[in-house]
Structures are given as C-alpha cells and as structure tokens.
Amino acid sequence: MNKIIKYFKEWSRDYNAVQKELNDMGLWTSYHQWGAYVHYVEPKFSTHINTTDDKFRTIPNKNK
C-alpha cells in the first residue's frame, strides 16, 4: 500500500512540474467533465493584462 501512495505522490510532483513548464511557455490545459482543452497565450502579449494600465482612464473635468 505504501508503494502505491509513494507512486501517486511522485506522479503528482512530476505532473505539477510539467504543468508549470507548459504554463511558462504559454500553454494552459483545462480539464472538465467532457474532456480537456489546451489554450495558448503568447507570453509577451499577455504581460499587460490585469495591470494598472489595463484599467480605463477617467475623462478629465478640466481642460488645461
């Protein structure tokens, strides 16, 4: 029984390492009840998402 638990722990560590490496390359895998899909995000294009520059700028009330 301990061999099986050790095997699953090692498999989980290896799986997480592979997923992290794929995520660093821009590949995201999502699993759901009907299967899975892989989405590619270009890392250099996705650096601006969720930053302060991503928010809308307010319209100034005073014209200088």
mmCIF file of the N, C-alpha and C atoms, coordinates in Angstrom:
data_MODEL
# 
_entry.id   MODEL 
# 
loop_
_atom_site.group_PDB 
_atom_site.id 
_atom_site.type_symbol 
_atom_site.label_atom_id 
_atom_site.label_alt_id 
_atom_site.label_comp_id 
_atom_site.label_asym_id 
_atom_site.label_entity_id 
_atom_site.label_seq_id 
_atom_site.pdbx_PDB_ins_code 
_atom_site.Cartn_x 
_atom_site.Cartn_y 
_atom_site.Cartn_z 
_atom_site.occupancy 
_atom_site.B_iso_or_equiv 
_atom_site.pdbx_formal_charge 
_atom_site.auth_seq_id 
_atom_site.auth_comp_id 
_atom_site.auth_asym_id 
_atom_site.auth_atom_id 
_atom_site.pdbx_PDB_model_num 
ATOM 1   N N  . MET A 1 1  ? 0.824   -1.194 0.000   1.00 0.00 ? 1  MET A N  1 
ATOM 2   C CA . MET A 1 1  ? 0.000   0.000  0.000   1.00 0.00 ? 1  MET A CA 1 
ATOM 3   C C  . MET A 1 1  ? 0.870   1.261  0.000   1.00 0.00 ? 1  MET A C  1 
ATOM 4   N N  . ASN A 1 2  ? 1.980   1.250  0.736   1.00 0.00 ? 2  ASN A N  1 
ATOM 5   C CA . ASN A 1 2  ? 2.861   2.410  0.780   1.00 0.00 ? 2  ASN A CA 1 
ATOM 6   C C  . ASN A 1 2  ? 3.502   2.681  -0.582  1.00 0.00 ? 2  ASN A C  1 
ATOM 7   N N  . LYS A 1 3  ? 3.785   1.612  -1.358  1.00 0.00 ? 3  LYS A N  1 
ATOM 8   C CA . LYS A 1 3  ? 4.351   1.799  -2.679  1.00 0.00 ? 3  LYS A CA 1 
ATOM 9   C C  . LYS A 1 3  ? 3.387   2.550  -3.582  1.00 0.00 ? 3  LYS A C  1 
ATOM 10  N N  . ILE A 1 4  ? 2.114   2.246  -3.480  1.00 0.00 ? 4  ILE A N  1 
ATOM 11  C CA . ILE A 1 4  ? 1.107   2.911  -4.301  1.00 0.00 ? 4  ILE A CA 1 
ATOM 12  C C  . ILE A 1 4  ? 1.011   4.388  -3.934  1.00 0.00 ? 4  ILE A C  1 
ATOM 13  N N  . ILE A 1 5  ? 1.019   4.686  -2.654  1.00 0.00 ? 5  ILE A N  1 
ATOM 14  C CA . ILE A 1 5  ? 0.944   6.077  -2.210  1.00 0.00 ? 5  ILE A CA 1 
ATOM 15  C C  . ILE A 1 5  ? 2.187   6.845  -2.650  1.00 0.00 ? 5  ILE A C  1 
ATOM 16  N N  . LYS A 1 6  ? 3.352   6.236  -2.515  1.00 0.00 ? 6  LYS A N  1 
ATOM 17  C CA . LYS A 1 6  ? 4.587   6.883  -2.966  1.00 0.00 ? 6  LYS A CA 1 
ATOM 18  C C  . LYS A 1 6  ? 4.561   7.114  -4.470  1.00 0.00 ? 6  LYS A C  1 
ATOM 19  N N  . TYR A 1 7  ? 4.029   6.139  -5.214  1.00 0.00 ? 7  TYR A N  1 
ATOM 20  C CA . TYR A 1 7  ? 3.936   6.272  -6.665  1.00 0.00 ? 7  TYR A CA 1 
ATOM 21  C C  . TYR A 1 7  ? 3.047   7.464  -7.039  1.00 0.00 ? 7  TYR A C  1 
ATOM 22  N N  . PHE A 1 8  ? 1.892   7.592  -6.408  1.00 0.00 ? 8  PHE A N  1 
ATOM 23  C CA . PHE A 1 8  ? 0.982   8.700  -6.711  1.00 0.00 ? 8  PHE A CA 1 
ATOM 24  C C  . PHE A 1 8  ? 1.564   10.047 -6.295  1.00 0.00 ? 8  PHE A C  1 
ATOM 25  N N  . LYS A 1 9  ? 2.288   10.089 -5.189  1.00 0.00 ? 9  LYS A N  1 
ATOM 26  C CA . LYS A 1 9  ? 2.938   11.339 -4.784  1.00 0.00 ? 9  LYS A CA 1 
ATOM 27  C C  . LYS A 1 9  ? 3.993   11.753 -5.807  1.00 0.00 ? 9  LYS A C  1 
ATOM 28  N N  . GLU A 1 10 ? 4.792   10.796 -6.269  1.00 0.00 ? 10 GLU A N  1 
ATOM 29  C CA . GLU A 1 10 ? 5.817   11.097 -7.267  1.00 0.00 ? 10 GLU A CA 1 
ATOM 30  C C  . GLU A 1 10 ? 5.171   11.521 -8.586  1.00 0.00 ? 10 GLU A C  1 
ATOM 31  N N  . TRP A 1 11 ? 4.115   10.816 -8.984  1.00 0.00 ? 11 TRP A N  1 
ATOM 32  C CA . TRP A 1 11 ? 3.411   11.168 -10.205 1.00 0.00 ? 11 TRP A CA 1 
ATOM 33  C C  . TRP A 1 11 ? 2.825   12.571 -10.105 1.00 0.00 ? 11 TRP A C  1 
ATOM 34  N N  . SER A 1 12 ? 2.282   12.927 -8.953  1.00 0.00 ? 12 SER A N  1 
ATOM 35  C CA . SER A 1 12 ? 1.716   14.257 -8.752  1.00 0.00 ? 12 SER A CA 1 
ATOM 36  C C  . SER A 1 12 ? 2.782   15.339 -8.850  1.00 0.00 ? 12 SER A C  1 
ATOM 37  N N  . ARG A 1 13 ? 3.939   15.114 -8.256  1.00 0.00 ? 13 ARG A N  1 
ATOM 38  C CA . ARG A 1 13 ? 5.044   16.080 -8.350  1.00 0.00 ? 13 ARG A CA 1 
ATOM 39  C C  . ARG A 1 13 ? 5.500   16.261 -9.796  1.00 0.00 ? 13 ARG A C  1 
ATOM 40  N N  . ASP A 1 14 ? 5.638   15.140 -10.514 1.00 0.00 ? 14 ASP A N  1 
ATOM 41  C CA . ASP A 1 14 ? 6.058   15.211 -11.915 1.00 0.00 ? 14 ASP A CA 1 
ATOM 42  C C  . ASP A 1 14 ? 5.008   15.924 -12.764 1.00 0.00 ? 14 ASP A C  1 
ATOM 43  N N  . TYR A 1 15 ? 3.748   15.631 -12.521 1.00 0.00 ? 15 TYR A N  1 
ATOM 44  C CA . TYR A 1 15 ? 2.657   16.263 -13.253 1.00 0.00 ? 15 TYR A CA 1 
ATOM 45  C C  . TYR A 1 15 ? 2.654   17.773 -13.019 1.00 0.00 ? 15 TYR A C  1 
ATOM 46  N N  . ASN A 1 16 ? 2.814   18.189 -11.774 1.00 0.00 ? 16 ASN A N  1 
ATOM 47  C CA . ASN A 1 16 ? 2.851   19.620 -11.463 1.00 0.00 ? 16 ASN A CA 1 
ATOM 48  C C  . ASN A 1 16 ? 4.049   20.305 -12.113 1.00 0.00 ? 16 ASN A C  1 
ATOM 49  N N  . ALA A 1 17 ? 5.181   19.633 -12.154 1.00 0.00 ? 17 ALA A N  1 
ATOM 50  C CA . ALA A 1 17 ? 6.364   20.211 -12.795 1.00 0.00 ? 17 ALA A CA 1 
ATOM 51  C C  . ALA A 1 17 ? 6.135   20.399 -14.297 1.00 0.00 ? 17 ALA A C  1 
ATOM 52  N N  . VAL A 1 18 ? 5.507   19.422 -14.922 1.00 0.00 ? 18 VAL A N  1 
ATOM 53  C CA . VAL A 1 18 ? 5.209   19.530 -16.356 1.00 0.00 ? 18 VAL A CA 1 
ATOM 54  C C  . VAL A 1 18 ? 4.211   20.654 -16.610 1.00 0.00 ? 18 VAL A C  1 
ATOM 55  N N  . GLN A 1 19 ? 3.165   20.754 -15.801 1.00 0.00 ? 19 GLN A N  1 
ATOM 56  C CA . GLN A 1 19 ? 2.168   21.811 -15.980 1.00 0.00 ? 19 GLN A CA 1 
ATOM 57  C C  . GLN A 1 19 ? 2.787   23.191 -15.792 1.00 0.00 ? 19 GLN A C  1 
ATOM 58  N N  . LYS A 1 20 ? 3.681   23.322 -14.828 1.00 0.00 ? 20 LYS A N  1 
ATOM 59  C CA . LYS A 1 20 ? 4.345   24.615 -14.607 1.00 0.00 ? 20 LYS A CA 1 
ATOM 60  C C  . LYS A 1 20 ? 5.202   24.987 -15.807 1.00 0.00 ? 20 LYS A C  1 
ATOM 61  N N  . GLU A 1 21 ? 5.910   24.018 -16.355 1.00 0.00 ? 21 GLU A N  1 
ATOM 62  C CA . GLU A 1 21 ? 6.744   24.290 -17.523 1.00 0.00 ? 21 GLU A CA 1 
ATOM 63  C C  . GLU A 1 21 ? 5.882   24.677 -18.728 1.00 0.00 ? 21 GLU A C  1 
ATOM 64  N N  . LEU A 1 22 ? 4.768   23.982 -18.925 1.00 0.00 ? 22 LEU A N  1 
ATOM 65  C CA . LEU A 1 22 ? 3.863   24.331 -20.024 1.00 0.00 ? 22 LEU A CA 1 
ATOM 66  C C  . LEU A 1 22 ? 3.263   25.721 -19.820 1.00 0.00 ? 22 LEU A C  1 
ATOM 67  N N  . ASN A 1 23 ? 2.906   26.055 -18.584 1.00 0.00 ? 23 ASN A N  1 
ATOM 68  C CA . ASN A 1 23 ? 2.352   27.374 -18.303 1.00 0.00 ? 23 ASN A CA 1 
ATOM 69  C C  . ASN A 1 23 ? 3.371   28.468 -18.557 1.00 0.00 ? 23 ASN A C  1 
ATOM 70  N N  . ASP A 1 24 ? 4.626   28.220 -18.252 1.00 0.00 ? 24 ASP A N  1 
ATOM 71  C CA . ASP A 1 24 ? 5.675   29.198 -18.530 1.00 0.00 ? 24 ASP A CA 1 
ATOM 72  C C  . ASP A 1 24 ? 5.842   29.422 -20.028 1.00 0.00 ? 24 ASP A C  1 
ATOM 73  N N  . MET A 1 25 ? 5.549   28.393 -20.841 1.00 0.00 ? 25 MET A N  1 
ATOM 74  C CA . MET A 1 25 ? 5.633   28.533 -22.291 1.00 0.00 ? 25 MET A CA 1 
ATOM 75  C C  . MET A 1 25 ? 4.367   29.163 -22.879 1.00 0.00 ? 25 MET A C  1 
ATOM 76  N N  . GLY A 1 26 ? 3.313   29.304 -22.069 1.00 0.00 ? 26 GLY A N  1 
ATOM 77  C CA . GLY A 1 26 ? 2.084   29.914 -22.557 1.00 0.00 ? 26 GLY A CA 1 
ATOM 78  C C  . GLY A 1 26 ? 0.978   28.933 -22.867 1.00 0.00 ? 26 GLY A C  1 
ATOM 79  N N  . LEU A 1 27 ? 1.140   27.661 -22.541 1.00 0.00 ? 27 LEU A N  1 
ATOM 80  C CA . LEU A 1 27 ? 0.107   26.655 -22.790 1.00 0.00 ? 27 LEU A CA 1 
ATOM 81  C C  . LEU A 1 27 ? -0.662  26.380 -21.503 1.00 0.00 ? 27 LEU A C  1 
ATOM 82  N N  . TRP A 1 28 ? -1.981  26.521 -21.575 1.00 0.00 ? 28 TRP A N  1 
ATOM 83  C CA . TRP A 1 28 ? -2.831  26.289 -20.407 1.00 0.00 ? 28 TRP A CA 1 
ATOM 84  C C  . TRP A 1 28 ? -3.775  25.147 -20.718 1.00 0.00 ? 28 TRP A C  1 
ATOM 85  N N  . THR A 1 29 ? -3.804  24.134 -19.865 1.00 0.00 ? 29 THR A N  1 
ATOM 86  C CA . THR A 1 29 ? -4.674  22.983 -20.042 1.00 0.00 ? 29 THR A CA 1 
ATOM 87  C C  . THR A 1 29 ? -5.808  23.069 -19.030 1.00 0.00 ? 29 THR A C  1 
ATOM 88  N N  . SER A 1 30 ? -7.028  22.957 -19.520 1.00 0.00 ? 30 SER A N  1 
ATOM 89  C CA . SER A 1 30 ? -8.198  22.973 -18.644 1.00 0.00 ? 30 SER A CA 1 
ATOM 90  C C  . SER A 1 30 ? -8.947  21.661 -18.814 1.00 0.00 ? 30 SER A C  1 
ATOM 91  N N  . TYR A 1 31 ? -9.221  21.026 -17.700 1.00 0.00 ? 31 TYR A N  1 
ATOM 92  C CA . TYR A 1 31 ? -9.932  19.758 -17.708 1.00 0.00 ? 31 TYR A CA 1 
ATOM 93  C C  . TYR A 1 31 ? -11.359 19.985 -17.237 1.00 0.00 ? 31 TYR A C  1 
ATOM 94  N N  . HIS A 1 32 ? -12.294 19.283 -17.852 1.00 0.00 ? 32 HIS A N  1 
ATOM 95  C CA . HIS A 1 32 ? -13.693 19.350 -17.439 1.00 0.00 ? 32 HIS A CA 1 
ATOM 96  C C  . HIS A 1 32 ? -14.329 17.994 -17.664 1.00 0.00 ? 32 HIS A C  1 
ATOM 97  N N  . GLN A 1 33 ? -15.618 17.889 -17.374 1.00 0.00 ? 33 GLN A N  1 
ATOM 98  C CA . GLN A 1 33 ? -16.263 16.574 -17.382 1.00 0.00 ? 33 GLN A CA 1 
ATOM 99  C C  . GLN A 1 33 ? -16.357 15.944 -18.773 1.00 0.00 ? 33 GLN A C  1 
ATOM 100 N N  . TRP A 1 34 ? -16.196 16.728 -19.847 1.00 0.00 ? 34 TRP A N  1 
ATOM 101 C CA . TRP A 1 34 ? -16.273 16.179 -21.197 1.00 0.00 ? 34 TRP A CA 1 
ATOM 102 C C  . TRP A 1 34 ? -14.906 16.002 -21.837 1.00 0.00 ? 34 TRP A C  1 
ATOM 103 N N  . GLY A 1 35 ? -13.852 16.265 -21.113 1.00 0.00 ? 35 GLY A N  1 
ATOM 104 C CA . GLY A 1 35 ? -12.514 16.108 -21.665 1.00 0.00 ? 35 GLY A CA 1 
ATOM 105 C C  . GLY A 1 35 ? -11.597 17.224 -21.218 1.00 0.00 ? 35 GLY A C  1 
ATOM 106 N N  . ALA A 1 36 ? -10.828 17.742 -22.156 1.00 0.00 ? 36 ALA A N  1 
ATOM 107 C CA . ALA A 1 36 ? -9.876  18.796 -21.828 1.00 0.00 ? 36 ALA A CA 1 
ATOM 108 C C  . ALA A 1 36 ? -9.628  19.631 -23.075 1.00 0.00 ? 36 ALA A C  1 
ATOM 109 N N  . TYR A 1 37 ? -9.118  20.822 -22.859 1.00 0.00 ? 37 TYR A N  1 
ATOM 110 C CA . TYR A 1 37 ? -8.671  21.631 -23.980 1.00 0.00 ? 37 TYR A CA 1 
ATOM 111 C C  . TYR A 1 37 ? -7.412  22.378 -23.576 1.00 0.00 ? 37 TYR A C  1 
ATOM 112 N N  . VAL A 1 38 ? -6.635  22.740 -24.586 1.00 0.00 ? 38 VAL A N  1 
ATOM 113 C CA . VAL A 1 38 ? -5.379  23.453 -24.370 1.00 0.00 ? 38 VAL A CA 1 
ATOM 114 C C  . VAL A 1 38 ? -5.510  24.816 -25.032 1.00 0.00 ? 38 VAL A C  1 
ATOM 115 N N  . HIS A 1 39 ? -5.140  25.844 -24.306 1.00 0.00 ? 39 HIS A N  1 
ATOM 116 C CA . HIS A 1 39 ? -5.211  27.217 -24.804 1.00 0.00 ? 39 HIS A CA 1 
ATOM 117 C C  . HIS A 1 39 ? -3.813  27.809 -24.795 1.00 0.00 ? 39 HIS A C  1 
ATOM 118 N N  . TYR A 1 40 ? -3.461  28.501 -25.871 1.00 0.00 ? 40 TYR A N  1 
ATOM 119 C CA . TYR A 1 40 ? -2.139  29.113 -25.973 1.00 0.00 ? 40 TYR A CA 1 
ATOM 120 C C  . TYR A 1 40 ? -2.262  30.622 -25.809 1.00 0.00 ? 40 TYR A C  1 
ATOM 121 N N  . VAL A 1 41 ? -1.464  31.168 -24.920 1.00 0.00 ? 41 VAL A N  1 
ATOM 122 C CA . VAL A 1 41 ? -1.397  32.610 -24.713 1.00 0.00 ? 41 VAL A CA 1 
ATOM 123 C C  . VAL A 1 41 ? 0.035   33.035 -24.964 1.00 0.00 ? 41 VAL A C  1 
ATOM 124 N N  . GLU A 1 42 ? 0.216   33.951 -25.897 1.00 0.00 ? 42 GLU A N  1 
ATOM 125 C CA . GLU A 1 42 ? 1.557   34.455 -26.181 1.00 0.00 ? 42 GLU A CA 1 
ATOM 126 C C  . GLU A 1 42 ? 2.056   35.215 -24.960 1.00 0.00 ? 42 GLU A C  1 
ATOM 127 N N  . PRO A 1 43 ? 3.127   34.755 -24.298 1.00 0.00 ? 43 PRO A N  1 
ATOM 128 C CA . PRO A 1 43 ? 3.570   35.400 -23.052 1.00 0.00 ? 43 PRO A CA 1 
ATOM 129 C C  . PRO A 1 43 ? 3.894   36.879 -23.208 1.00 0.00 ? 43 PRO A C  1 
ATOM 130 N N  . LYS A 1 44 ? 4.488   37.289 -24.323 1.00 0.00 ? 44 LYS A N  1 
ATOM 131 C CA . LYS A 1 44 ? 4.862   38.692 -24.454 1.00 0.00 ? 44 LYS A CA 1 
ATOM 132 C C  . LYS A 1 44 ? 3.645   39.584 -24.665 1.00 0.00 ? 44 LYS A C  1 
ATOM 133 N N  . PHE A 1 45 ? 2.528   39.039 -25.160 1.00 0.00 ? 45 PHE A N  1 
ATOM 134 C CA . PHE A 1 45 ? 1.324   39.827 -25.354 1.00 0.00 ? 45 PHE A CA 1 
ATOM 135 C C  . PHE A 1 45 ? 0.452   39.858 -24.110 1.00 0.00 ? 45 PHE A C  1 
ATOM 136 N N  . SER A 1 46 ? 0.643   38.927 -23.192 1.00 0.00 ? 46 SER A N  1 
ATOM 137 C CA . SER A 1 46 ? -0.227  38.847 -22.024 1.00 0.00 ? 46 SER A CA 1 
ATOM 138 C C  . SER A 1 46 ? 0.362   39.532 -20.798 1.00 0.00 ? 46 SER A C  1 
ATOM 139 N N  . THR A 1 47 ? 1.446   40.273 -20.956 1.00 0.00 ? 47 THR A N  1 
ATOM 140 C CA . THR A 1 47 ? 2.052   40.923 -19.799 1.00 0.00 ? 47 THR A CA 1 
ATOM 141 C C  . THR A 1 47 ? 1.266   42.146 -19.352 1.00 0.00 ? 47 THR A C  1 
ATOM 142 N N  . HIS A 1 48 ? 0.419   42.709 -20.220 1.00 0.00 ? 48 HIS A N  1 
ATOM 143 C CA . HIS A 1 48 ? -0.323  43.919 -19.883 1.00 0.00 ? 48 HIS A CA 1 
ATOM 144 C C  . HIS A 1 48 ? -1.663  43.634 -19.204 1.00 0.00 ? 48 HIS A C  1 
ATOM 145 N N  . ILE A 1 49 ? -2.074  42.405 -19.139 1.00 0.00 ? 49 ILE A N  1 
ATOM 146 C CA . ILE A 1 49 ? -3.376  42.066 -18.573 1.00 0.00 ? 49 ILE A CA 1 
ATOM 147 C C  . ILE A 1 49 ? -3.325  42.163 -17.050 1.00 0.00 ? 49 ILE A C  1 
ATOM 148 N N  . ASN A 1 50 ? -4.359  42.729 -16.471 1.00 0.00 ? 50 ASN A N  1 
ATOM 149 C CA . ASN A 1 50 ? -4.517  42.872 -15.017 1.00 0.00 ? 50 ASN A CA 1 
ATOM 150 C C  . ASN A 1 50 ? -3.424  43.732 -14.398 1.00 0.00 ? 50 ASN A C  1 
ATOM 151 N N  . THR A 1 51 ? -3.065  44.783 -15.061 1.00 0.00 ? 51 THR A N  1 
ATOM 152 C CA . THR A 1 51 ? -2.134  45.756 -14.500 1.00 0.00 ? 51 THR A CA 1 
ATOM 153 C C  . THR A 1 51 ? -2.878  47.074 -14.326 1.00 0.00 ? 51 THR A C  1 
ATOM 154 N N  . THR A 1 52 ? -2.229  48.055 -13.757 1.00 0.00 ? 52 THR A N  1 
ATOM 155 C CA . THR A 1 52 ? -2.885  49.343 -13.567 1.00 0.00 ? 52 THR A CA 1 
ATOM 156 C C  . THR A 1 52 ? -3.135  50.031 -14.903 1.00 0.00 ? 52 THR A C  1 
ATOM 157 N N  . ASP A 1 53 ? -2.336  49.766 -15.915 1.00 0.00 ? 53 ASP A N  1 
ATOM 158 C CA . ASP A 1 53 ? -2.542  50.359 -17.233 1.00 0.00 ? 53 ASP A CA 1 
ATOM 159 C C  . ASP A 1 53 ? -3.704  49.717 -17.978 1.00 0.00 ? 53 ASP A C  1 
ATOM 160 N N  . ASP A 1 54 ? -4.181  48.581 -17.498 1.00 0.00 ? 54 ASP A N  1 
ATOM 161 C CA . ASP A 1 54 ? -5.272  47.872 -18.157 1.00 0.00 ? 54 ASP A CA 1 
ATOM 162 C C  . ASP A 1 54 ? -6.622  48.524 -17.857 1.00 0.00 ? 54 ASP A C  1 
ATOM 163 N N  . LYS A 1 55 ? -6.707  49.337 -16.819 1.00 0.00 ? 55 LYS A N  1 
ATOM 164 C CA . LYS A 1 55 ? -7.972  49.947 -16.416 1.00 0.00 ? 55 LYS A CA 1 
ATOM 165 C C  . LYS A 1 55 ? -8.260  51.171 -17.278 1.00 0.00 ? 55 LYS A C  1 
ATOM 166 N N  . PHE A 1 56 ? -9.540  51.501 -17.394 1.00 0.00 ? 56 PHE A N  1 
ATOM 167 C CA . PHE A 1 56 ? -9.929  52.675 -18.170 1.00 0.00 ? 56 PHE A CA 1 
ATOM 168 C C  . PHE A 1 56 ? -9.482  53.945 -17.459 1.00 0.00 ? 56 PHE A C  1 
ATOM 169 N N  . ARG A 1 57 ? -9.074  54.902 -18.229 1.00 0.00 ? 57 ARG A N  1 
ATOM 170 C CA . ARG A 1 57 ? -8.685  56.192 -17.686 1.00 0.00 ? 57 ARG A CA 1 
ATOM 171 C C  . ARG A 1 57 ? -9.916  57.083 -17.610 1.00 0.00 ? 57 ARG A C  1 
ATOM 172 N N  . THR A 1 58 ? -10.040 57.842 -16.539 1.00 0.00 ? 58 THR A N  1 
ATOM 173 C CA . THR A 1 58 ? -11.189 58.717 -16.394 1.00 0.00 ? 58 THR A CA 1 
ATOM 174 C C  . THR A 1 58 ? -11.035 59.935 -17.301 1.00 0.00 ? 58 THR A C  1 
ATOM 175 N N  . ILE A 1 59 ? -12.156 60.522 -17.646 1.00 0.00 ? 59 ILE A N  1 
ATOM 176 C CA . ILE A 1 59 ? -12.149 61.709 -18.502 1.00 0.00 ? 59 ILE A CA 1 
ATOM 177 C C  . ILE A 1 59 ? -11.889 62.907 -17.584 1.00 0.00 ? 59 ILE A C  1 
ATOM 178 N N  . PRO A 1 60 ? -10.907 63.755 -17.909 1.00 0.00 ? 60 PRO A N  1 
ATOM 179 C CA . PRO A 1 60 ? -10.622 64.906 -17.052 1.00 0.00 ? 60 PRO A CA 1 
ATOM 180 C C  . PRO A 1 60 ? -11.761 65.922 -17.130 1.00 0.00 ? 60 PRO A C  1 
ATOM 181 N N  . ASN A 1 61 ? -12.045 66.540 -15.976 1.00 0.00 ? 61 ASN A N  1 
ATOM 182 C CA . ASN A 1 61 ? -13.109 67.541 -15.915 1.00 0.00 ? 61 ASN A CA 1 
ATOM 183 C C  . ASN A 1 61 ? -12.637 68.906 -16.374 1.00 0.00 ? 61 ASN A C  1 
ATOM 184 N N  . LYS A 1 62 ? -11.373 69.192 -16.217 1.00 0.00 ? 62 LYS A N  1 
ATOM 185 C CA . LYS A 1 62 ? -10.825 70.489 -16.577 1.00 0.00 ? 62 LYS A CA 1 
ATOM 186 C C  . LYS A 1 62 ? -9.933  70.362 -17.812 1.00 0.00 ? 62 LYS A C  1 
ATOM 187 N N  . ASN A 1 63 ? -10.110 71.250 -18.717 1.00 0.00 ? 63 ASN A N  1 
ATOM 188 C CA . ASN A 1 63 ? -9.232  71.305 -19.891 1.00 0.00 ? 63 ASN A CA 1 
ATOM 189 C C  . ASN A 1 63 ? -8.148  72.324 -19.640 1.00 0.00 ? 63 ASN A C  1 
ATOM 190 N N  . LYS A 1 64 ? -6.923  71.922 -19.653 1.00 0.00 ? 64 LYS A N  1 
ATOM 191 C CA . LYS A 1 64 ? -5.820  72.843 -19.383 1.00 0.00 ? 64 LYS A CA 1 
ATOM 192 C C  . LYS A 1 64 ? -5.140  73.244 -20.653 1.00 0.00 ? 64 LYS A C  1 
# 
